[in-house]
Amino acid sequence: MDTAKSLILPGGYCESLTHYKRWLTREVSIGDVPMGGHQPIRIQSMTTVDTMDTMGSVEQTIRMVEAGCEYVRITAPSIKEAQNLAEIKKELRRRGCHVPLVADIHFTPNAAEVAARIVEKVRINPGNYADKKKFDQLTYTDTEYQAELERIYAKFAPLVKICKEYGTAMRIGTNHGSLSDRIMSHYGDTPEGMVESAMEFMRICEDLNYYNLVISMKSSNPQVMVQAYRLLVEKMVAEGMNYPLHLGVTEAGDGEDGRIKSAVGIGTLLEDGLGDTVRVSLTEEPELEAPVARALVKRYVSRAAHAPVASEAAEPSVKDGRREVAEVNAFIGGAMVPRVVADLSAKRLVDPAVLNEIGYIYDPLLDKFHMGEQSVDFVFLGSNLPSFQMPGNLKQVYDYPTWQLLKNKANAHPLYSLEQYIHADERDAHLNLVSLKKDDLYGNLFADLPVDETLVFVLTTNAAHGMADQRQFFYQLKEWGLDMPVIVKRSYDPKDFNGPLGDIMSDEEPISKMQLYAATDMGALLIDGMGNGIWIDSPAIPTDKLVSASFAILQATRSRISKTEYISCPSCGRTLFDLQETTQMIRSRTSHLKGLKIAIMGCIVNGPGEMADADYGYVGAGPGKVTLYRSKEVVKRNVPSADALNELIEIIRQDGNWIDA
């Protein structure tokens, strides 16, 4: 086997955290579109129509290819669907569409063996291909465990041999929620279990001299997803493997939440130099997924050319651990949730309703503000003085000269440059924000910095390789033992959003790109415990959109929960109801239930397994029927669709988790 000597640090998952370099995987043939090695990061998606609808599948596939898909996946839940892949492929080729097709397999080895003779790639889930998932707690002796592995070998080997014979590639795709009872009993519901589930199948393939593999570690929780992929790379390197990685956050949802959750997981790994193909899973039409994936991937096309980030700190270990942070003014740092900053310095602060867009809703009859769960914590006003009374719990930040004029007004705090702070005649007794760039740490001025318990850094970077700058900043602070909180600020110029991705995305392109870029740039830090606040700034984007994205990023990284979370699958040919319509219906009745996670799944494949992280589940059980879950426990089976949402709400109410909107 060619391991390509991939230069991974011993015990680590990437060569450098401060100098982008893509991990060199082995190249895998998938029809005429190879993946891995020095090939571009490929884009793919999955059809949502019934696989037996040949013309519908063909038309949708062509739309997906026109939107940028380089591979198209189609579900094959039984032999008849697997056989119909031949008809779909024949019609596509007749129309001049040669996109490689991927058969998606769950539970049915016989369908996989049929499909592997037809399409260019098959995806199998090791949690349900030859193993069992009945939520049983099992105990295995070493001998019994080995016997199970031998049984799996015998059941899986025929597919491997067919793939070898036909030149068919295979994705071994572990999903967090569909780990088998055997793996769960041995490893628990962990990234380690996800990785070992795939490694067992990978070792069988290698034992049979089959190497045309792609691997994935998907979860609806971006934290779990990132941990699993990183651990997978470590394990592969330890065993001399370097298979291409398929990146995706499964059941990400729709709209802003779906895009941001996807970008947090996928973008973090792309920043690590990991990933050879991307699928963004949205509860939307599949042709809307490819432009989002393209926007994420495009940032890394020329990233390798950036200069190494200069630093006095040693190259950090990938396992250095989270930074300990002091608490300032009983408000930021320490165990506090990350704070959100908004910029109103360019607004006319005459009408108090201007604060509506940062989450403070003004009631003119009562002459008071109402806060919500997504009300910002800091507002930067620059030199802009409001002509109305600001809310008492909103911390106002002014530039230093303006703050001096306020004579220490309550709840007003200064933002200094480094030079201003060092030479300041007076400082706030409670909280002082100092704007820094990474390079400021190495100048003579920083050596004179007076460090006290009121200090908060605002890390600002606009660099194309900003993640390297950001990470190095945090590593340097840790090496020097500086524990003040850090607010991460990223400013996006309107030109950052230029370059059309096609008509499908053009109307919302700047907002969508902001969501993706900020989720990567902020999320990749928050996932690793770096950052005590975020500040997204762009003159091209309305303030309310910047604020909404900020809270969505914190939610996606599980850093700060401010709303209901929906784990909804992107639909496929197995789906038993209209997922988009159903998701919006459920959202309309439950979106006020802060902190609850509700899974909306189209079929049993994406049912109790895939929604392992959810509090409640709404799962298609048959035409017009829904089964309701509390976590992984079935509460009511085969509820008529017309009654299912009311029944779900009643279960939430009985559990004491319901509040009126």
Residue, then its C-alpha position, 0 to 999 in steps of 0.5 A: m500500500d502507498t501511504a504517501k508518507s503524509l508527514i503527520l506529527p507523531g500523535g497529531y492530526c495535522e502537520s501544523l496548526t499555524h501554517y496551512k497544509r493539506w494532508l496528502t491522502r492516497e488518490v482514489s478512482i471514482g469513475d472519471v473523477p478521482m479524489g484525494g492526493h493532489q486532486p481538488i476538494r470535490i463537491q457532492s450531494m444526494t438526490t431526494v426523489d424516489t429512486m424508482d422514479t427514473m426520470g425524476s432522479v435523472e432530472q434532479t441529478i442534472r440540476m445538481v451537476e449544473a449547480g456544481c456536484e461532482y458526485v451524486r449519491i442515490t439511495a438504494p434501500s432494497i434490491k429493486e432500487a439498486q437494480n434501477l440505478a442501471e436505468i438512471k445511469k443509462e438515461l444520464r449517459r444518453r443525455g451526456c451526463h457522466v457524473p459518477l454515481v454513488a449508491d447509499i446503502h443501509f441494512t441491505p448487503n444484497a442491494a450493495e452487491v447489486a449496486a456495486r456492479i452498476v455505479e462508480k461508488v457505494r457507501i456503506n454504514p458499518g453500524n448497520y451493514a453487518d452489525k445490529k442496532k437494537f439499543d441493547q446493552l450487550t457484554y462480550t468476552d474477548t472470544e465472543y467479540q472476535a467471533e462477531l468480527e469474523r461474522i462481519y468479515a464473512k458478510f462484508a467480504p463479498l461486497v469487497k470482492i465485487c468492488k475489486e472486480y468492477g473497479t468500484a470505489m467504496r465509502i465507509g461512512t460512520n454516523h455518530g447515531s448509528l453505532s452498533d450495539r456491539i461498538m456502543s457496549h465496548y466504546g460507548d457513544t464516543p468518537e473512539g467508537m465511531v473511529e473503531s467502527a470504521m477501522e474494523f471495516m477498513r482492516i478487512c478491506e486491506d486484508l483483501n488487498y482492496y484500497n479504493l476507499v473513502i472514509s467519513m465520520k458524520s455527526s449532527n454535533p459539530q464538536v463530535m464530528v470534528q473530534a471523530y475526524r481528527l482521531l480517525v486521522e491519528k488512527m489511520v497514520a498509526e496503522g499506515m493508512n491515508y485514505p481520502l476524507h469525506l466531510g459533512v455534518t449530518e442532519a444540519g437542518d435548513g437556512e442559517d442554522g444548517r449553513i452555520k452548523s455545517a461550516v463550523g464542522i467542515g470549515t474547522l477540518l478544512e482549516d486543519g488541512l483535512g478533507d478531500t470531498v464535501r457534502v453540505s446536508l441541508t433540509e432543502e433542495p439538493e441543488l442548493e447544497a452544492p453552492v454552499a459547499r463550493a463557497l466553503v471549499k473555494r477559500y482553500v484553493s490558494r491557501a497553501a501559498h500563504a507565508p508561515v506565521a511568524s512567532e516567538a512561540a514554539e509550534p504548539s501540540v495539537k493536544d495542548g488543551r484549553r486555555e485557562v481564562a480569568e473572569v473580568n467584571a463578573f461578566i466575561g471570561g472564566a466560566m461565563v458564556p462567550r459574549v456577542v459584540a455588535d457595531l452601531s458606530a455608523k448608525r444614527l442613534v436618535d430613535p431607540a428602535v435602532l436597538n431592535e436589530i441587536g436584540y433590544i426591542y423598544d416598546p414606545l408605550l412603556d418607554k422600555f426595552h425588552m431583551g431576548e435570548q439573542s440580545v447582544d452583550f456589548v455594543f460598540l458606539g465609537s464616537n457616536l453618542p446616543s440621544f436616548q437612554m440606553p438599556g441598563n444591561l447593555k455594555q457600551v463601548y466607546d473609542y478611548p477619546t470619547w470615553q474620556l469625555l463621558k467621565n466614567k459614565a456607568n456601563a460605558h467602557p473604553l476600547y483602546s489601541l495598544e499604544q493608547y492603553i499603555h499611555a492612557d492617563e486614566r483607565d476604566a475601573h471595571l473593564n478595559l478593551v484593547s484592540l490587538k493584532k497578532d503581530d502586536l504581541y512581539g513589539n516593544l510596546f507589548a512588553d510595556l503592557p500593564v496587565d491587571e484584572t480589568l483587561v480584555f483583548v480584542l483580537t482583530t484579523n482580516a488576513a486570508h490565512g487568519m486562522a493561523d494568526q488567530r491560533q498563534f495568538f492564543y498559543q502565545l498568550k498561553e505560553w506567556g501565562l497571560d489569562m485575560p479574556v479574548i474577544v475575536k473580531r473578524s471584519y469582512d470587506p464587501k469584496d470578500f463576498n464577490g464572485p458569483l456562485g451561480d444564479i441559485m445563490s446570487d440573491e443571498e450570496p453576501i449573507s450566506k458567505m458571511q455565515l459560512y466564513a464567520a462560522t469557520d473563522m470563529g467556530a474553529l476557535l470555539i470548538d477548541g476552547m479559544g475565545n470568550g466573545i465574538w465580533i463579526d463586522s461587515p458594512a455589506i451585511p445588515t446588523d441584525k444578520l450579523v447578530s443572528a449569525s453570531f448566536a447561531i455560531l455559538q449554538a453550533t459550537r455548543s458554547r452558548i445555547s439561545k434557541t431551539e435546535y433542530i436536527s433535520c435530515p436532508s431527505c432522500g428517496r427513503t423519506l416518508f413525508d415532505l421534510q421541508e414543509t414538516t420542519q417549518m411546521i414544527r419550527s413554527r410551534t416550538s421555536h421558543l423552547k430554548g435549549l431543546k433539541i428536536a430531531i425531524m427524520g424522514c425514515i427509520v434510517n435517519g431515525p433513532g440512530e441518527m438523532a442520538d443527540a436529540d431530546y425528542g424525535y419525530v420520525g417517519a414510520g410509513p405513509g401518513k404515519v409518524t413515530l415519536y421518541r423521547s431521546k432514543e425511546v419510542v413513546k408513541r408508534n404510528v401516530p397519524s401525521a395530522d396529529a403527530l405535532n400535537e402529540l409531540i407537544e403533549i409529550i414535551r408538556q408532560d415532561g415539564n419542558w413546555i413553556d407557552a410562547 
